[in-house]
Amino acid sequence: MNGIHDLGGMHGFGPIAPEPDEPVFHAEWERRCFALTLAAGFLGRWNIDMSRFAREGMDPGHYLTSSYYEHWLYGLEVLLHEQGLLSAAELESGVPRASADGELRALPADRVEATLLAGGSARLTDAVVAKFQVGERVLVRNLHPHGHTRMPRYLRWRYGIVDRDHGVFVFPDTHAAGRGNKPQHLYSVRFEGGELWGPQGGGRDAVYADLWDDYLEAA
């Protein structure tokens, strides 16, 4: 979707200034928010692309004036409410209902570390024929979907060269909508600075972006 979360290539937000010795969490509530999001994800009611899409629905003004983990908390509340796990009254009051759904699975404390270390992968083993080859010139399609997408606005309708084929992966657009994995190839595509930004783009600069088959067409 076209939203304020897609800030790539936009002017007026100032330079990116990394924080010296930045901690993993700036406050205890951020640590708890991170833990709650991971624990709730283990319930199996949504996937990672659904969680990203939930955060993208935040009001633009709120999004720009809130922190990273506030975005996470907003998305978690949306998902818990949409899945019927928390009511609006519970979210407002902070007081849970008397009994929880006994069918919900929980991540035991003694398995948390192993589960986090194991991680997860969106790579698939499906035998899907690649639409594009390394070295091929491609055009990013000028699409503006209403749902979740990993196709940045500033790359749309721009030409690039396929630098490598990562293999077959879950397609995030359908995954976020609960419409299946739609397996397809994921490519690293190189875009010259001048193609993206014009004469001021820098003759020696380039951007590499990971893009799926459905985002591209042959040039």
C-alpha distance (Angstrom), angle and dihedral (degrees) to the residues before:
residue distance angle dihedral
M1 . . .
N2 3.79 . .
G3 3.77 104.9 .
I4 3.77 143.7 139.5
H5 3.82 89.8 -92.3
D6 3.83 88.9 72.3
L7 3.81 96.4 75.6
G8 3.79 98.1 150.1
G9 3.80 112.5 130.6
M10 3.81 95.7 6.1
H11 3.81 120.5 133.6
G12 3.78 129.1 -138.6
F13 3.80 102.3 49.4
G14 3.79 96.6 98.1
P15 3.79 129.8 -126.0
I16 3.79 123.9 -41.7
A17 3.80 105.4 -107.5
P18 3.83 113.3 -174.0
E19 3.78 113.8 -139.7
P20 3.84 111.6 -116.0
D21 3.81 111.5 -112.2
E22 3.78 90.6 -6.5
P23 3.83 112.0 -163.0
V24 3.78 121.7 -130.6
F25 3.82 89.0 -117.4
H26 3.80 126.7 20.9
A27 3.80 94.4 -160.0
E28 3.79 139.6 14.8
W29 3.82 92.1 -109.8
E30 3.83 89.5 60.7
R31 3.80 90.2 55.5
R32 3.81 89.9 49.8
C33 3.82 91.9 46.9
F34 3.79 90.5 52.9
A35 3.81 91.6 48.7
L36 3.81 93.7 46.6
T37 3.81 91.8 49.9
L38 3.80 92.5 51.8
A39 3.81 93.1 43.9
A40 3.81 92.4 48.9
G41 3.79 90.8 47.4
F42 3.80 88.3 58.9
L43 3.81 88.2 64.1
G44 3.79 85.8 79.9
R45 3.82 96.1 -133.5
W46 3.82 94.5 120.7
N47 3.80 141.8 12.7
I48 3.80 133.0 -126.6
D49 3.80 94.0 -93.3
M50 3.80 91.1 52.3
S51 3.80 88.9 52.4
R52 3.81 91.4 51.4
F53 3.79 90.8 49.0
A54 3.82 90.6 50.8
R55 3.82 90.6 57.0
E56 3.80 91.7 46.8
G57 3.81 90.2 62.5
M58 3.80 93.1 67.6
D59 3.81 115.8 121.8
P60 3.84 107.4 -92.4
G61 3.81 93.9 -125.7
H62 3.79 91.0 49.9
Y63 3.80 91.6 45.6
L64 3.80 94.1 55.0
T65 3.79 94.3 46.2
S66 3.81 97.7 46.0
S67 3.77 133.9 74.6
Y68 3.80 131.5 -108.6
Y69 3.79 95.5 -97.3
E70 3.78 91.7 44.4
H71 3.80 85.2 62.4
W72 3.79 88.9 51.7
L73 3.81 92.0 49.4
Y74 3.80 91.8 49.1
G75 3.80 91.6 51.1
L76 3.81 92.3 47.6
E77 3.80 91.9 51.8
V78 3.80 90.6 49.8
L79 3.80 92.7 51.2
L80 3.81 94.7 45.3
H81 3.81 90.2 51.1
E82 3.83 95.1 43.9
Q83 3.80 91.0 50.4
G84 3.80 92.3 50.3
L85 3.81 93.1 -115.9
L86 3.81 94.2 119.9
S87 3.77 130.5 23.5
A88 3.79 124.7 -137.0
A89 3.81 88.3 -110.1
E90 3.81 91.6 54.6
L91 3.78 91.8 49.7
E92 3.78 91.2 49.0
S93 3.81 96.4 46.2
G94 3.78 100.6 32.8
V95 3.80 88.4 -135.5
P96 3.85 115.0 123.7
R97 3.78 124.1 -138.9
A98 3.80 118.1 -97.6
S99 3.80 97.4 -100.0
A100 3.79 134.6 26.9
D101 3.79 128.0 -140.6
G102 3.79 104.6 -83.8
E103 3.81 91.7 -152.9
L104 3.80 93.8 63.8
R105 3.78 114.4 109.0
A106 3.79 119.7 -135.9
L107 3.80 132.5 -157.1
P108 3.82 107.9 -117.4
A109 3.79 114.6 -128.4
D110 3.80 92.6 -121.0
R111 3.83 90.9 58.0
V112 3.80 99.0 48.6
E113 3.81 97.3 91.0
A114 3.80 94.8 45.7
T115 3.82 91.6 46.6
L116 3.80 92.9 51.3
L117 3.80 92.4 46.5
A118 3.80 91.2 49.6
G119 3.79 92.2 52.0
G120 3.79 121.0 175.6
S121 3.76 138.4 -93.0
A122 3.79 134.9 -143.3
R123 3.81 90.6 -157.1
L124 3.82 114.9 119.2
T125 3.80 133.8 -160.3
D126 3.82 96.0 -142.9
A127 3.80 115.1 132.4
V128 3.80 100.3 -118.9
V129 3.80 122.7 163.5
A130 3.81 113.6 -124.8
K131 3.80 114.4 -117.9
F132 3.81 92.9 -154.6
Q133 3.79 137.0 38.2
V134 3.81 132.2 -140.4
G135 3.80 108.5 -87.5
E136 3.81 93.6 25.5
R137 3.81 119.3 132.0
V138 3.78 112.3 -124.4
L139 3.79 139.0 -179.2
V140 3.79 122.8 -137.4
R141 3.79 108.1 -127.4
N142 3.80 118.1 -115.0
L143 3.79 96.8 -121.8
H144 3.81 128.7 152.3
P145 3.82 106.3 -170.4
H146 3.79 121.0 -172.2
G147 3.80 91.8 -141.0
H148 3.79 132.6 59.8
T149 3.80 118.5 -52.0
R150 3.80 136.7 167.8
M151 3.82 92.4 -150.3
P152 3.84 108.4 112.1
R153 3.78 116.5 -135.4
Y154 3.80 94.4 -131.4
L155 3.82 91.1 60.7
R156 3.79 97.1 51.4
W157 3.79 114.9 115.4
R158 3.83 90.7 9.1
Y159 3.80 127.9 124.3
G160 3.79 123.8 -124.0
I161 3.79 142.5 161.7
V162 3.81 123.1 -113.5
D163 3.80 104.3 -116.4
R164 3.82 98.7 179.1
D165 3.77 142.7 -9.9
H166 3.81 111.9 -126.3
G167 3.80 93.3 -168.2
V168 3.81 132.1 -117.0
F169 3.81 120.2 -22.5
V170 3.80 142.3 166.4
F171 3.82 111.4 -81.1
P172 3.83 105.1 -122.9
D173 3.81 96.8 -153.6
T174 3.81 94.8 63.5
H175 3.81 93.4 31.8
A176 3.82 91.3 59.5
A177 3.80 91.0 50.7
G178 3.81 93.8 49.9
R179 3.81 91.3 -113.5
G180 3.79 98.0 125.6
N181 3.78 137.3 -92.3
K182 3.85 98.4 -70.2
P183 3.84 91.9 -160.9
Q184 3.79 115.5 -136.0
H185 3.78 142.1 147.2
L186 3.78 122.2 -78.0
Y187 3.81 117.9 -150.7
S188 3.77 136.9 -168.3
V189 3.81 104.1 -131.4
R190 3.81 123.4 -165.0
F191 3.83 118.4 -141.4
E192 3.77 120.9 -170.6
G193 3.79 116.0 -128.6
G194 3.78 92.0 -121.8
E195 3.81 91.5 54.2
L196 3.80 91.0 55.0
W197 3.80 103.1 35.5
G198 3.81 105.7 18.7
P199 3.82 124.2 -129.4
Q200 3.81 90.8 -20.3
G201 3.79 91.6 55.3
G202 3.78 94.9 92.3
G203 3.78 123.1 -105.2
R204 3.80 93.5 -124.8
D205 3.81 99.2 41.6
A206 3.80 127.1 98.8
V207 3.79 138.3 174.1
Y208 3.81 124.4 -144.7
A209 3.81 116.5 -154.2
D210 3.80 131.5 -179.2
L211 3.80 108.9 -127.8
W212 3.81 133.9 173.7
D213 3.83 128.3 -129.8
D214 3.81 93.6 -102.6
Y215 3.82 91.3 57.3
L216 3.80 93.9 58.0
E217 3.77 142.3 63.5
A218 3.78 131.6 -173.8
A219 3.79 115.5 -88.9
